[in-house]
Each structure stands twice: as C-alpha cells, then as structure tokens.
Amino acid sequence: MADNTITVVGNVTRDPELKFLNSGQAAIRLSIAVNRRWQNRQTQEWEERVSYFEVTGYGSMAENAANSLQKGARVVVTGRLEQRSWETENGDKRSIVEINADEIAPSLRWATAVVTRTPRAEGGNFQSSERPAAAARPNEPTTYAFDEEPF
C-alpha cells in the first residue's frame, strides 16, 4: 500500500483560520513558508528559495493549533498530500495540493514551548467549551475540502 506521508518544517505565514463545520467539528487552515538556502558552488554566493504550503487539520488538533500558533511561529507539520479541485464562478478549473495534517507541533530548534494537556471527555473525544456540541464521529475520514461538511 502506497503512503504519501510528508513532514515539513516552516514558518506560519498568517494567523491560523479556525472554523467549525456544521457537524461541530473544528477545522483549521494555515499556510507555512519553507525556506531553503544554499551556496552556489560556481559563484560562491548564497541563494534562497521559498516554498509555500497550505495546511488543513481537523478536530481537537485544529483547536489546539489555533490556540497555540500565530503568524511567524516555526512549526513541524506531518501529514498527507492531497489534491483538491474546484470550478470558479467563471467556469475556470482550479486545483491545489495541500497538506492534510496528522500532527502540527511547534519547532523547538530556536524556541521553547510549554505543553498543557487538554481535558478529554469520556471515550477520548475532545470537548471544548467554545465549540458547539455535536455527536462524535469516530473513524471519520478527513479527506474532504477545508470548508466542506464531512459525511
């Protein structure tokens, strides 16, 4: 079975956007910039390239990330690459490859972090006082678009 797991380390480019789907499940979207720097062996000059990645995440991880991260934070993201396509109002077809995050964590290379465990309700399902109550859906797939309702 093929697996497309990816790990990316970069800086958050804008404050994370947290939404709650109609089911009550939290969803987060953030963008990270990954800088690559190297010395050109012919010119001896330093060169740099930046790649940008859109990241989505769901559930308690989304809420925790939204409460913990802000623009400029250095993060480690592990997840799966997923392609999403849609059509604009003008009929143009668009496509994007995103990282559907399994884990989002602060990088400790140049910073420290304080870890605070979040309370869990019975059965291990996270319940936040800020989130609307909804029936828990164990084993729910997270392969839907960021703003789509999972079914």
Backbone torsions as a table, in degrees:
resi	resn	phi	psi	omega
1	MET	NA	126.4	-179.8
2	ALA	-75.8	144.8	178.3
3	ASP	-132.2	138.3	-178.1
4	ASN	-115.1	44.7	-179.8
5	THR	-68.4	137.9	179.8
6	ILE	-135.0	144.5	173.2
7	THR	-123.0	128.8	-177.2
8	VAL	-130.5	137.8	175.8
9	VAL	-117.3	125.1	-178.7
10	GLY	-164.9	-173.4	-178.3
11	ASN	-106.5	138.0	178.4
12	VAL	-68.2	127.3	-174.3
13	THR	-91.2	-17.0	176.4
14	ARG	-153.0	159.0	178.9
15	ASP	-57.4	138.2	179.9
16	PRO	-59.4	145.6	179.5
17	GLU	-104.9	117.3	-179.5
18	LEU	-106.9	131.8	176.4
19	LYS	-130.4	160.3	171.4
20	PHE	-117.3	125.7	179.1
21	LEU	-71.7	166.8	-179.9
22	ASN	-56.3	-27.8	179.1
23	SER	-75.7	-11.8	-176.5
24	GLY	96.9	-8.2	-179.7
25	GLN	-72.3	136.3	178.0
26	ALA	-75.8	144.6	176.6
27	ALA	-137.7	136.4	180.0
28	ILE	-123.2	147.4	172.5
29	ARG	-131.9	133.5	174.0
30	LEU	-146.9	164.3	179.5
31	SER	-123.1	138.9	176.5
32	ILE	-125.4	148.7	177.0
33	ALA	-109.6	130.8	178.6
34	VAL	-113.1	117.6	-179.2
35	ASN	-96.8	133.9	175.6
36	ARG	-122.0	127.0	-177.1
37	ARG	-127.0	135.2	179.3
38	TRP	-149.5	161.6	178.2
39	GLN	-99.7	125.0	177.0
40	ASN	-69.3	119.8	-175.4
41	ARG	-69.3	-24.0	-179.8
42	GLN	-81.9	-42.8	-176.6
43	THR	-98.3	-12.3	-176.5
44	GLN	63.1	15.4	178.0
45	GLU	-97.8	150.7	178.4
46	TRP	-81.4	136.7	177.8
47	GLU	-122.6	155.0	-177.8
48	GLU	-142.3	144.7	176.1
49	ARG	-135.3	139.6	179.2
50	VAL	-117.2	132.8	173.9
51	SER	-116.1	140.8	-179.5
52	TYR	-112.7	138.3	-179.8
53	PHE	-129.6	132.9	171.0
54	GLU	-86.3	135.9	-177.6
55	VAL	-124.9	134.4	173.4
56	THR	-122.5	149.7	178.1
57	GLY	-152.0	161.2	-172.5
58	TYR	-136.0	163.2	172.9
59	GLY	74.3	-150.3	-176.9
60	SER	-63.4	-31.7	177.6
61	MET	-61.2	-38.3	179.2
62	ALA	-63.1	-45.3	179.1
63	GLU	-64.6	-44.6	-179.9
64	ASN	-62.9	-42.0	179.5
65	ALA	-64.6	-42.5	179.7
66	ALA	-63.0	-35.6	-179.9
67	ASN	-80.4	-15.7	-173.2
68	SER	-109.7	-25.7	-171.0
69	LEU	-110.7	152.9	173.1
70	GLN	-147.0	172.1	-180.0
71	LYS	-52.8	133.8	178.0
72	GLY	96.4	-17.4	-179.2
73	ALA	-65.4	140.6	176.0
74	ARG	-90.1	128.3	-174.8
75	VAL	-130.8	158.0	172.0
76	VAL	-114.0	122.6	-178.7
77	VAL	-119.7	127.5	173.7
78	THR	-119.4	133.7	-179.0
79	GLY	-174.9	-157.6	-177.8
80	ARG	-119.4	141.8	172.9
81	LEU	-77.8	131.9	177.8
82	GLU	-138.4	137.4	178.1
83	GLN	-97.7	137.0	178.5
84	ARG	-128.5	136.2	-179.6
85	SER	-124.0	151.1	176.4
86	TRP	-156.5	171.2	178.8
87	GLU	-118.5	133.6	-179.6
88	THR	-75.4	171.3	177.5
89	GLU	-60.1	-28.3	179.7
90	ASN	-85.1	0.6	179.1
91	GLY	88.9	4.3	178.0
92	ASP	-77.3	139.0	178.3
93	LYS	-90.1	134.8	179.5
94	ARG	-126.1	155.5	179.7
95	SER	-150.2	147.6	178.0
96	ILE	-145.0	145.9	172.7
97	VAL	-105.2	122.0	-177.9
98	GLU	-117.8	164.2	171.1
99	ILE	-99.5	118.1	174.1
100	ASN	-90.9	105.9	-168.5
101	ALA	-73.9	132.8	167.8
102	ASP	-93.4	-32.3	179.9
103	GLU	-144.0	138.9	172.5
104	ILE	-131.6	127.2	-177.2
105	ALA	-142.6	152.0	174.2
106	PRO	-71.4	144.4	174.7
107	SER	-81.5	135.8	-179.2
108	LEU	-103.7	15.5	-179.0
109	ARG	-65.6	-43.7	-178.6
110	TRP	-126.8	22.3	-178.5
111	ALA	-153.7	167.4	173.3
112	THR	-116.4	161.8	179.7
113	ALA	-138.6	151.7	173.6
114	VAL	-111.1	122.6	-177.5
115	VAL	-95.7	126.9	176.9
116	THR	-122.7	118.2	179.3
117	ARG	-69.6	140.5	177.7
118	THR	-91.3	145.6	179.2
119	PRO	-68.4	148.4	179.5
120	ARG	-122.5	140.5	176.0
121	ALA	-79.8	172.1	177.7
122	GLU	-55.8	142.5	179.6
123	GLY	86.8	-1.6	176.2
124	GLY	83.3	4.5	178.8
125	ASN	-87.0	128.1	-178.4
126	PHE	-70.0	133.9	175.3
127	GLN	-128.2	118.5	179.2
128	SER	-100.6	145.3	178.2
129	SER	-70.8	-17.3	-179.2
130	GLU	-90.9	-9.3	-174.2
131	ARG	-99.7	141.2	175.4
132	PRO	-62.8	142.4	179.7
133	ALA	-67.6	139.5	178.3
134	ALA	-152.5	154.1	178.1
135	ALA	-66.7	134.4	178.8
136	ALA	-70.5	143.3	179.6
137	ARG	-122.9	86.6	179.3
138	PRO	-64.7	150.9	179.2
139	ASN	60.8	25.9	179.4
140	GLU	-74.7	128.7	179.8
141	PRO	-69.5	150.9	179.1
142	THR	-118.1	42.3	-177.9
143	THR	-103.5	18.3	179.0
144	TYR	-95.1	163.7	-179.3
145	ALA	-65.3	157.7	-174.4
146	PHE	-52.8	-45.6	-174.7
147	ASP	-101.4	12.8	176.8
148	GLU	-89.1	149.4	175.2
149	GLU	-80.8	127.5	177.6
150	PRO	-73.2	144.5	179.5
151	PHE	-121.9	NA	NA
